[in-house]
Every structure is written in C-alpha cells, then in structure tokens.
Amino acid sequence: MKQIVLVVFLLFVGCKNENPQIEEKVDKVTAEVVEPGSESIELEIYDYDGLEPLINKKDDKIHVVNFWATWCAPCVKELPYFEVVNEKYQDKNVEVLLVSLDFPKNYDSKLKPFMSKHKLQSKVVAFDDTDQNRWIPAIDENWSGAIPATIIYNNDKRLFYERSFTQEELENELKQFLK
C-alpha cells in the first residue's frame, strides 16, 4: 500500500516523467476504463518527420500547437482554454493542434477515452518518436522537453512557451498575432 501511495504522489509532483518504471507500476494498479464511443475515434500518429509539416505550415493562418498528455495534470487543466481558443477564434483564421505525448500503449485505453469524454473539438494527433535528442531541439532549441509546451506561429512570427496558461494568458499571447 505504501508503494501505491508513493507512486501516486510522484505522478502528481510534476509532468516530466524522469522514471518510466513508475508509469509501468501505476498502469498495473489502475483500472482501465474505456469511454463508450472512444473505440471509433480515428487517431493520426506521427513521428517527427510526419509532425514537422504540421507545426511549420506556411499559410495565412495563425497556428496554436500544444504539446500535452493525459497523465500531465497542468496539461489537462489548460486543455479547455485551447478548446475555447479553437472555437472563439476560428473565424479569425486560427487553427489549434493538440499533440498528445501519451505512450502508444495507452492510445486506446487512455487517450481515446479522454478525447471522447471531454469531446475535444480541436484536431488531436499522437506523437510517437523515441529520438528525443533530435525532435526536442528541432521544435525549439531551448525546450527541455517538459510539458505543457505551446507554439504560436504564423508566417512572420513564432513564439514558444514551456509553461501552462490561464485562459486570459493564452488569449493575450494569441492577440499578438491577430491583425
């Protein structure tokens, strides 16, 4: 019992998973709950070469790209803010992309049920690339790899944030790009 309490405590300390063995122990003691309808969700899965064109588009839109995971409490807390931005600024040519860093073994048991339960309307893709030494600095040279992390960009400007947002903070950052 003490081990379970310790494992749960460690998961809530932060999102950056320094010890993947903790994740394995937690998976063994938690029940898998599948949300009805989540089995029908189509999930696009990309490695960095596939994701790169999605996070570096050259078009007339403002792109908001959020890196998150279902096991990251600050990520989950701010997701509704991205959903609001997606809906509120759609007519202002803003496109939101939610890039899940959930583990591939959890796509069906955790990610898809989460997407279904929370009725995510923004585009969600899964990112599966183990070469972190390549893709983390390629996304931003100063990124430690911690999540949540967000990119807001258009053709002329690109800003990277390794932090979580409130609704007001996210909208204030986005407004720098609106004409």
Residue frames as a rotation matrix with the C-alpha (Angstrom) as fourth column:
MET 1
0.567 0.824 0.000 0.00
0.824 -0.567 0.000 0.00
0.000 0.000 -1.000 0.00
LYS 2
0.377 -0.505 -0.777 2.85
0.193 -0.777 0.599 2.38
-0.906 -0.375 -0.196 0.80
GLN 3
-0.667 -0.654 0.357 4.25
0.453 0.025 0.891 1.82
-0.592 0.756 0.280 -2.70
ILE 4
-0.084 0.726 0.683 0.94
0.972 -0.092 0.218 2.74
0.221 0.682 -0.697 -4.32
VAL 5
0.792 0.354 -0.498 0.70
0.508 -0.834 0.216 5.96
-0.339 -0.424 -0.840 -2.30
LEU 6
-0.046 -0.906 -0.422 4.31
0.147 -0.424 0.894 6.80
-0.988 -0.021 0.153 -3.21
VAL 7
-0.648 -0.170 0.743 3.69
0.720 0.182 0.670 6.14
-0.249 0.968 0.005 -6.91
VAL 8
0.365 0.857 0.363 0.54
0.903 -0.421 0.087 8.29
0.227 0.296 -0.928 -6.94
PHE 9
0.656 -0.196 -0.729 2.39
0.304 -0.815 0.493 11.08
-0.691 -0.545 -0.475 -5.08
LEU 10
-0.405 -0.914 -0.014 5.25
0.302 -0.148 0.942 11.02
-0.863 0.377 0.336 -7.58
LEU 11
-0.359 0.342 0.869 2.86
0.931 0.069 0.357 11.30
0.062 0.937 -0.343 -10.50
PHE 12
0.681 0.726 0.094 1.29
0.712 -0.686 0.148 14.45
0.173 -0.034 -0.984 -9.08
VAL 13
0.187 -0.699 -0.690 4.61
0.521 -0.525 0.673 16.16
-0.833 -0.486 0.266 -8.32
GLY 14
-0.181 -0.274 -0.945 5.20
-0.582 -0.744 0.327 17.02
-0.792 0.609 -0.025 -11.97
CYS 15
0.806 0.564 -0.179 4.58
-0.438 0.364 -0.822 16.04
-0.399 0.741 0.540 -15.54
LYS 16
0.195 -0.808 -0.556 8.15
-0.890 0.093 -0.446 15.39
0.412 0.582 -0.701 -16.51
ASN 17
0.967 0.219 0.133 8.48
-0.253 0.897 0.362 11.62
-0.039 -0.384 0.923 -16.17
GLU 18
0.150 -0.988 0.042 12.04
-0.987 -0.152 -0.054 11.02
0.060 -0.034 -0.998 -15.01
ASN 19
-0.757 -0.393 0.522 11.40
-0.498 0.864 -0.072 7.34
-0.423 -0.314 -0.850 -14.31
PRO 20
-0.315 0.677 -0.665 9.35
-0.807 0.178 0.563 5.33
0.500 0.714 0.491 -16.82
GLN 21
-0.772 0.023 -0.636 9.24
0.240 0.936 -0.257 2.42
0.589 -0.351 -0.728 -14.35
ILE 22
-0.842 0.525 -0.125 6.86
-0.077 -0.346 -0.935 4.47
-0.534 -0.778 0.332 -12.21
GLU 23
-0.300 0.735 -0.608 4.47
-0.952 -0.274 0.138 4.67
-0.066 0.620 0.782 -15.15
GLU 24
-0.463 0.066 -0.884 4.62
-0.324 0.916 0.238 0.89
0.825 0.397 -0.403 -15.50
LYS 25
-0.926 0.098 -0.364 3.79
0.366 0.460 -0.809 0.32
0.088 -0.883 -0.462 -11.81
VAL 26
-0.638 0.733 -0.236 0.87
-0.464 -0.610 -0.642 2.73
-0.615 -0.300 0.729 -11.96
ASP 27
-0.310 0.518 -0.798 -0.53
-0.877 0.168 0.450 1.02
0.367 0.839 0.402 -15.07
LYS 28
-0.674 -0.013 -0.739 -0.54
0.059 0.996 -0.071 -2.29
0.737 -0.092 -0.670 -13.19
VAL 29
-0.818 0.328 -0.472 -2.56
0.542 0.165 -0.824 -0.96
-0.192 -0.930 -0.313 -10.26
THR 30
-0.591 0.650 -0.478 -5.08
-0.519 -0.760 -0.391 1.27
-0.617 0.018 0.786 -12.05
ALA 31
-0.073 0.671 0.738 -8.23
0.492 0.668 -0.559 0.01
-0.868 0.322 -0.379 -13.69
GLU 32
-0.975 -0.197 0.105 -8.64
0.174 -0.377 0.910 0.63
-0.140 0.905 0.401 -17.41
VAL 33
-0.056 0.981 -0.185 -11.87
0.344 -0.155 -0.926 2.50
-0.937 -0.116 -0.329 -18.10
VAL 34
-0.868 -0.185 0.460 -12.91
0.486 -0.132 0.864 2.79
-0.099 0.974 0.205 -21.74
GLU 35
-0.516 0.669 -0.534 -15.30
-0.341 -0.733 -0.589 5.58
-0.786 -0.121 0.607 -22.57
PRO 36
0.128 0.629 0.767 -18.22
0.603 0.564 -0.564 4.44
-0.787 0.535 -0.307 -24.78
GLY 37
0.955 0.286 0.077 -17.63
0.211 -0.478 -0.853 5.54
-0.207 0.831 -0.517 -28.37
SER 38
0.444 -0.850 -0.282 -13.88
-0.636 -0.521 0.569 6.06
-0.631 -0.073 -0.772 -27.95
GLU 39
-0.110 -0.497 0.861 -13.12
0.272 0.818 0.507 2.92
-0.956 0.290 0.045 -29.93
SER 40
0.534 0.390 0.750 -14.45
0.812 0.012 -0.584 4.69
-0.237 0.921 -0.310 -33.05
ILE 41
0.785 -0.299 -0.542 -12.08
-0.242 -0.954 0.176 7.67
-0.570 -0.007 -0.822 -32.75
GLU 42
0.733 -0.603 0.313 -9.57
0.576 0.305 -0.759 7.86
0.362 0.737 0.571 -35.58
LEU 43
0.768 -0.548 -0.330 -6.17
-0.028 -0.545 0.838 8.88
-0.639 -0.635 -0.434 -34.26
GLU 44
0.814 -0.581 0.020 -3.42
-0.025 -0.069 -0.997 10.10
0.580 0.811 -0.071 -36.54
ILE 45
0.783 -0.619 -0.068 0.00
0.247 0.208 0.946 9.04
-0.571 -0.757 0.316 -35.25
TYR 46
0.864 -0.491 0.115 3.19
-0.118 -0.420 -0.900 10.79
0.490 0.763 -0.421 -36.35
ASP 47
0.240 -0.892 -0.384 6.92
0.945 0.124 0.302 10.58
-0.221 -0.435 0.873 -35.84
TYR 48
-0.052 -0.273 -0.960 8.86
0.256 -0.933 0.252 13.85
-0.965 -0.233 0.119 -36.08
ASP 49
-0.937 -0.338 0.092 9.18
0.161 -0.183 0.970 13.69
-0.311 0.923 0.226 -39.88
GLY 50
-0.397 0.874 0.280 5.39
0.802 0.182 0.570 13.42
0.447 0.451 -0.773 -40.14
LEU 51
0.368 0.547 -0.752 4.69
0.873 -0.482 0.076 16.05
-0.320 -0.685 -0.655 -37.48
GLU 52
-0.523 -0.739 -0.424 7.18
0.571 -0.674 0.470 18.62
-0.633 0.004 0.774 -38.76
PRO 53
-0.809 0.235 0.539 5.00
0.381 -0.488 0.785 19.84
0.447 0.841 0.305 -41.68
LEU 54
0.209 0.966 -0.154 2.05
0.749 -0.057 0.661 20.24
0.629 -0.253 -0.735 -39.27
ILE 55
0.545 -0.051 -0.837 3.99
0.725 -0.472 0.501 22.52
-0.421 -0.880 -0.221 -36.91
ASN 56
-0.469 -0.730 -0.497 5.70
0.242 -0.648 0.722 24.57
-0.849 0.219 0.480 -39.62
LYS 57
0.177 0.641 0.747 2.90
0.932 0.134 -0.336 25.46
-0.315 0.756 -0.574 -42.04
LYS 58
-0.864 -0.374 -0.338 3.33
0.207 -0.874 0.439 28.33
-0.459 0.310 0.833 -44.44
ASP 59
-0.314 0.829 0.462 -0.17
0.837 0.012 0.547 29.66
0.448 0.559 -0.698 -44.98
ASP 60
-0.414 0.190 0.890 -2.38
-0.093 -0.982 0.166 32.57
0.905 -0.014 0.424 -43.98
LYS 61
0.636 0.712 -0.298 -3.43
0.175 0.243 0.954 31.06
0.751 -0.659 0.030 -40.63
ILE 62
-0.099 -0.566 0.818 -2.29
-0.912 -0.278 -0.303 31.56
0.399 -0.776 -0.489 -37.06
HIS 63
0.228 0.094 -0.969 -1.34
-0.012 0.996 0.093 28.18
0.974 -0.009 0.228 -35.64
VAL 64
0.129 -0.130 0.983 -1.55
-0.985 -0.133 0.111 27.22
0.116 -0.983 -0.145 -31.97
VAL 65
0.222 -0.179 -0.958 0.20
-0.166 0.962 -0.218 23.91
0.961 0.208 0.184 -31.25
ASN 66
0.309 -0.048 0.950 0.00
-0.946 -0.121 0.301 22.46
0.101 -0.991 -0.083 -27.75
PHE 67
-0.313 -0.474 -0.823 2.12
-0.224 0.879 -0.421 19.51
0.923 0.052 -0.381 -26.57
TRP 68
-0.043 0.467 0.883 0.33
-0.994 -0.105 0.007 17.67
0.096 -0.878 0.469 -23.78
ALA 69
-0.717 -0.053 -0.695 -0.52
-0.092 0.996 0.019 14.26
0.691 0.077 -0.719 -22.29
THR 70
0.343 0.937 -0.068 -3.42
-0.119 0.115 0.986 12.80
0.932 -0.330 0.151 -20.34
TRP 71
0.397 -0.258 -0.881 -1.07
0.831 0.508 0.226 11.97
0.389 -0.822 0.416 -17.44
CYS 72
-0.732 -0.672 0.114 0.06
0.593 -0.711 -0.378 15.62
0.335 -0.209 0.919 -17.08
ALA 73
-0.042 0.786 -0.617 -2.23
0.941 -0.177 -0.289 17.47
-0.337 -0.592 -0.732 -14.65
PRO 74
-0.305 -0.059 -0.951 -1.27
0.019 -0.998 0.056 21.02
-0.952 -0.001 0.305 -15.78
CYS 75
-0.994 -0.048 -0.096 -1.81
-0.098 0.025 0.995 19.94
-0.046 0.999 -0.030 -19.40
VAL 76
-0.508 0.859 -0.064 -5.28
0.802 0.499 0.328 18.59
0.313 0.115 -0.943 -18.69
LYS 77
-0.095 0.446 -0.890 -6.16
0.712 -0.595 -0.374 21.70
-0.696 -0.669 -0.261 -16.69
GLU 78
-0.438 -0.148 -0.887 -5.35
-0.259 -0.924 0.283 24.05
-0.861 0.354 0.366 -19.60
LEU 79
-0.850 0.084 0.520 -6.90
0.484 0.517 0.707 21.97
-0.209 0.852 -0.480 -22.42
PRO 80
0.188 0.982 0.026 -10.31
0.911 -0.164 -0.378 23.68
-0.367 0.095 -0.925 -22.11
TYR 81
0.216 -0.170 -0.962 -8.57
-0.048 -0.985 0.164 27.01
-0.975 0.011 -0.221 -22.79
PHE 82
-0.838 -0.531 -0.126 -7.28
-0.186 0.061 0.981 25.70
-0.513 0.845 -0.150 -26.11
GLU 83
-0.507 0.747 0.430 -10.77
0.852 0.509 0.119 24.43
-0.130 0.427 -0.895 -26.92
VAL 84
0.418 0.631 -0.653 -12.17
0.522 -0.755 -0.396 27.92
-0.744 -0.176 -0.645 -26.25
VAL 85
-0.259 -0.604 -0.754 -9.50
-0.375 -0.656 0.655 29.46
-0.890 0.452 -0.056 -28.50
ASN 86
-0.900 -0.074 0.430 -10.32
0.308 0.591 0.745 26.93
-0.309 0.803 -0.509 -31.22
GLU 87
-0.082 0.969 0.235 -14.00
0.989 0.108 -0.097 27.85
-0.119 0.224 -0.967 -31.14
LYS 88
0.469 0.333 -0.818 -13.76
0.468 -0.879 -0.089 31.58
-0.749 -0.341 -0.568 -30.39
TYR 89
0.022 -0.599 -0.801 -11.08
-0.468 -0.714 0.521 32.44
-0.884 0.363 -0.295 -32.95
GLN 90
-0.159 -0.026 0.987 -11.97
0.612 0.782 0.119 30.04
-0.775 0.623 -0.108 -35.74
ASP 91
0.718 0.524 0.457 -13.40
0.684 -0.408 -0.605 32.88
-0.130 0.747 -0.652 -37.82
LYS 92
0.796 -0.531 -0.290 -10.14
-0.483 -0.846 0.224 34.83
-0.365 -0.038 -0.930 -37.30
ASN 93
0.667 -0.491 -0.561 -8.15
-0.393 0.408 -0.824 32.16
0.633 0.770 0.079 -39.14
VAL 94
-0.183 -0.670 0.719 -6.76
-0.983 0.140 -0.119 30.48
-0.021 -0.729 -0.685 -36.01
GLU 95
0.486 0.247 -0.838 -6.08
-0.379 0.924 0.052 26.74
0.787 0.292 0.543 -36.09
VAL 96
0.208 -0.355 0.912 -5.43
-0.958 0.113 0.263 24.69
-0.196 -0.928 -0.317 -32.92
LEU 97
0.314 -0.210 -0.926 -3.48
-0.307 0.900 -0.308 21.42
0.898 0.381 0.218 -32.95
LEU 98
0.546 -0.102 0.831 -3.20
-0.817 0.153 0.556 19.30
-0.184 -0.983 0.000 -29.80
VAL 99
0.110 -0.629 -0.769 -0.17
-0.521 0.623 -0.584 16.99
0.847 0.465 -0.259 -29.96
SER 100
0.874 0.282 0.396 -0.51
-0.485 0.434 0.759 14.16
0.042 -0.856 0.516 -27.46
LEU 101
-0.181 -0.970 -0.165 2.67
-0.801 0.242 -0.548 12.74
0.571 0.033 -0.820 -25.97
ASP 102
0.511 0.428 0.745 0.82
-0.770 0.614 0.176 9.84
-0.382 -0.663 0.644 -24.38
PHE 103
-0.572 -0.732 0.370 2.54
-0.531 0.674 0.513 6.48
-0.625 0.098 -0.775 -24.58
PRO 104
-0.571 0.337 -0.749 1.45
-0.718 0.238 0.654 4.37
0.398 0.911 0.106 -27.60
LYS 105
-0.829 0.250 -0.500 0.26
0.352 0.929 -0.118 1.52
0.435 -0.274 -0.858 -25.36
ASN 106
-0.630 0.585 -0.511 -2.24
0.464 -0.244 -0.851 3.98
-0.623 -0.773 -0.118 -23.83
TYR 107
-0.947 0.275 -0.167 -3.83
-0.308 -0.629 0.713 5.32
0.091 0.727 0.681 -27.02
ASP 108
-0.384 0.848 -0.365 -6.85
0.021 0.403 0.915 3.01
0.923 0.344 -0.172 -26.82
SER 109
-0.081 0.355 -0.931 -7.12
0.880 0.464 0.101 2.71
0.468 -0.811 -0.350 -23.03
LYS 110
-0.159 -0.044 -0.986 -6.50
0.789 -0.606 -0.100 6.34
-0.594 -0.794 0.131 -22.01
LEU 111
-0.888 -0.279 -0.366 -6.08
0.057 -0.855 0.515 8.87
-0.457 0.436 0.775 -24.84
LYS 112
-0.771 0.631 0.083 -9.11
0.113 0.008 0.994 7.98
0.627 0.775 -0.077 -26.96
PRO 113
0.003 0.808 -0.589 -11.43
0.938 0.202 0.282 7.68
0.347 -0.553 -0.757 -23.92
PHE 114
-0.377 -0.209 -0.902 -10.15
0.612 -0.788 -0.073 11.07
-0.695 -0.580 0.425 -22.72
MET 115
-0.996 -0.013 -0.084 -10.84
-0.057 -0.629 0.775 12.62
-0.063 0.777 0.626 -26.12
SER 116
-0.470 0.878 -0.095 -14.32
0.425 0.319 0.847 11.13
0.774 0.358 -0.523 -26.13
LYS 117
-0.027 0.451 -0.892 -15.17
1.000 0.005 -0.028 12.07
-0.008 -0.892 -0.451 -22.54
HIS 118
-0.287 -0.193 -0.938 -14.04
0.425 -0.903 0.056 15.68
-0.858 -0.383 0.342 -22.99
LYS 119
0.594 0.638 0.489 -15.46
0.683 -0.080 -0.726 15.97
-0.424 0.766 -0.484 -26.51
LEU 120
-0.235 -0.789 -0.568 -12.30
0.194 -0.610 0.768 17.62
-0.952 0.070 0.297 -27.86
GLN 121
0.803 0.585 0.115 -13.09
0.280 -0.200 -0.939 19.61
-0.526 0.786 -0.324 -30.99
SER 122
0.372 -0.772 -0.515 -9.55
-0.837 -0.519 0.172 20.74
-0.400 0.367 -0.840 -31.79
LYS 123
0.656 -0.252 -0.712 -7.52
-0.372 0.712 -0.595 18.47
0.657 0.655 0.373 -34.03
VAL 124
0.516 -0.493 0.700 -5.66
-0.669 0.278 0.689 15.90
-0.535 -0.824 -0.186 -31.88
VAL 125
0.573 -0.433 -0.696 -2.71
-0.383 0.610 -0.694 13.89
0.725 0.664 0.184 -33.14
ALA 126
0.927 -0.348 0.141 -0.49
0.049 0.483 0.874 11.43
-0.372 -0.803 0.465 -31.30
PHE 127
0.504 -0.842 -0.196 3.26
-0.771 -0.336 -0.541 11.85
0.390 0.423 -0.818 -31.40
ASP 128
0.896 -0.231 0.380 5.37
0.004 0.859 0.512 8.69
-0.445 -0.457 0.770 -31.26
ASP 129
0.622 -0.783 0.014 9.07
-0.038 -0.048 -0.998 9.30
0.782 0.620 -0.060 -31.76
THR 130
0.868 -0.269 -0.417 11.67
0.494 0.374 0.785 7.98
-0.055 -0.887 0.458 -29.34
ASP 131
-0.086 -0.955 0.282 14.55
0.937 -0.174 -0.304 10.09
0.340 0.238 0.910 -30.71
GLN 132
0.766 0.477 -0.431 14.06
0.625 -0.710 0.325 12.96
-0.151 -0.518 -0.842 -28.25
ASN 133
-0.051 -0.875 -0.481 17.58
0.450 -0.450 0.771 14.23
-0.891 -0.177 0.417 -28.85
ARG 134
-0.765 -0.155 0.625 16.51
0.644 -0.201 0.738 15.01
0.011 0.967 0.254 -32.41
TRP 135
-0.132 0.841 0.525 12.98
0.722 -0.281 0.632 16.34
0.679 0.463 -0.570 -32.14
ILE 136
0.464 0.310 -0.830 13.05
0.836 -0.463 0.295 18.35
-0.293 -0.831 -0.474 -28.88
PRO 137
-0.319 -0.612 -0.723 15.71
0.303 -0.789 0.534 20.82
-0.898 -0.049 0.437 -30.09
ALA 138
-0.838 0.075 0.541 14.18
0.534 -0.096 0.840 20.77
0.114 0.993 0.040 -33.59
ILE 139
0.232 0.972 0.044 10.89
0.892 -0.230 0.389 22.03
0.388 -0.051 -0.920 -32.14
ASP 140
0.868 -0.093 0.488 12.66
-0.191 -0.969 0.156 24.66
0.458 -0.229 -0.859 -30.04
GLU 141
0.081 -0.967 -0.243 16.36
0.110 0.251 -0.962 24.84
0.991 0.051 0.127 -29.20
ASN 142
-0.632 -0.317 0.707 15.63
-0.581 -0.410 -0.703 25.96
0.513 -0.855 0.075 -25.62
TRP 143
0.455 0.889 0.047 12.95
-0.735 0.345 0.584 23.35
0.503 -0.300 0.810 -24.86
SER 144
-0.466 -0.581 0.667 13.83
-0.865 0.459 -0.204 20.98
-0.188 -0.672 -0.716 -22.01
GLY 145
-0.770 0.283 -0.572 11.14
-0.075 0.850 0.521 18.54
0.634 0.444 -0.633 -23.16
ALA 146
-0.840 0.497 -0.218 8.81
0.320 0.129 -0.939 19.30
-0.439 -0.858 -0.268 -20.23
ILE 147
-0.543 0.757 0.363 5.10
0.336 -0.201 0.920 19.70
0.770 0.621 -0.145 -20.90
PRO 148
0.636 0.612 0.470 2.84
0.631 -0.063 -0.773 21.51
-0.443 0.789 -0.426 -21.31
ALA 149
-0.572 -0.741 -0.353 4.52
0.266 -0.574 0.774 23.37
-0.776 0.349 0.526 -24.12
THR 150
0.536 0.827 0.172 2.96
0.547 -0.184 -0.817 25.54
-0.643 0.532 -0.551 -26.80
ILE 151
-0.768 -0.617 0.173 3.95
0.524 -0.449 0.724 27.09
-0.369 0.646 0.668 -30.10
ILE 152
0.529 0.822 -0.213 2.01
0.418 -0.470 -0.777 30.01
-0.739 0.322 -0.592 -31.57
TYR 153
-0.591 -0.798 -0.117 3.09
0.222 -0.301 0.928 31.00
-0.776 0.522 0.355 -35.05
ASN 154
0.791 0.611 -0.022 2.20
0.085 -0.147 -0.986 32.41
-0.605 0.778 -0.168 -38.43
ASN 155
0.749 -0.499 0.437 4.31
0.580 0.175 -0.795 33.15
0.320 0.849 0.420 -41.49
ASP 156
0.385 -0.572 0.724 6.12
-0.090 -0.805 -0.587 36.08
0.918 0.161 -0.362 -39.86
LYS 157
-0.146 -0.328 0.933 6.40
-0.909 -0.329 -0.257 35.24
0.391 -0.885 -0.251 -36.18
ARG 158
0.284 0.178 -0.942 6.94
0.112 0.970 0.217 32.21
0.952 -0.167 0.255 -33.95
LEU 159
-0.129 -0.276 0.952 6.81
-0.904 -0.361 -0.227 32.06
0.407 -0.891 -0.203 -30.15
PHE 160
-0.086 0.007 -0.996 7.47
0.154 0.988 -0.007 29.04
0.984 -0.154 -0.086 -27.94
TYR 161
0.078 0.216 0.973 6.20
-0.894 -0.417 0.164 28.64
0.442 -0.883 0.160 -24.37
GLU 162
-0.415 -0.222 -0.882 7.35
0.178 0.931 -0.318 25.94
0.892 -0.289 -0.347 -21.95
ARG 163
-0.972 0.205 0.117 4.62
-0.179 -0.317 -0.931 26.58
-0.154 -0.926 0.345 -19.39
SER 164
-0.391 0.915 0.103 0.93
0.920 0.391 0.021 26.29
-0.021 0.103 -0.994 -18.73
PHE 165
-0.862 0.164 0.479 -1.59
0.023 -0.933 0.360 29.06
0.506 0.321 0.800 -19.39
THR 166
-0.452 0.867 -0.209 -4.71
0.246 -0.104 -0.964 30.55
-0.857 -0.487 -0.166 -17.93
GLN 167
0.282 0.640 0.714 -7.45
0.913 0.049 -0.405 31.40
-0.294 0.767 -0.571 -20.42
GLU 168
0.928 0.094 -0.361 -6.57
0.053 -0.991 -0.121 35.09
-0.369 0.093 -0.925 -20.25
GLU 169
0.066 -0.988 -0.141 -2.83
-0.356 -0.156 0.922 34.47
-0.932 -0.011 -0.362 -20.71
LEU 170
-0.371 -0.167 0.913 -3.38
0.633 0.674 0.381 32.24
-0.679 0.720 -0.144 -23.73
GLU 171
0.571 0.666 0.480 -5.68
0.812 -0.371 -0.451 34.75
-0.122 0.647 -0.753 -25.40
ASN 172
0.772 -0.354 -0.527 -3.28
-0.212 -0.926 0.311 37.62
-0.599 -0.128 -0.791 -24.66
GLU 173
-0.314 -0.922 0.226 -0.42
-0.077 0.262 0.962 35.71
-0.946 0.285 -0.153 -26.34
LEU 174
-0.181 0.345 0.921 -2.65
0.888 0.460 0.002 34.87
-0.423 0.818 -0.390 -29.30
LYS 175
0.781 0.581 -0.227 -3.71
0.463 -0.784 -0.413 38.51
-0.418 0.218 -0.882 -29.71
GLN 176
0.030 -0.857 -0.515 -0.11
-0.219 -0.508 0.833 39.41
-0.975 0.088 -0.202 -30.60
PHE 177
-0.792 -0.359 0.494 -0.72
0.300 0.476 0.827 37.54
-0.532 0.803 -0.269 -33.86
LEU 178
0.111 0.930 0.350 -4.20
0.916 0.040 -0.398 38.83
-0.385 0.365 -0.848 -34.69
LYS 179
-0.831 -0.423 0.361 -4.38
0.549 -0.731 0.406 41.69
0.092 0.535 0.840 -37.17
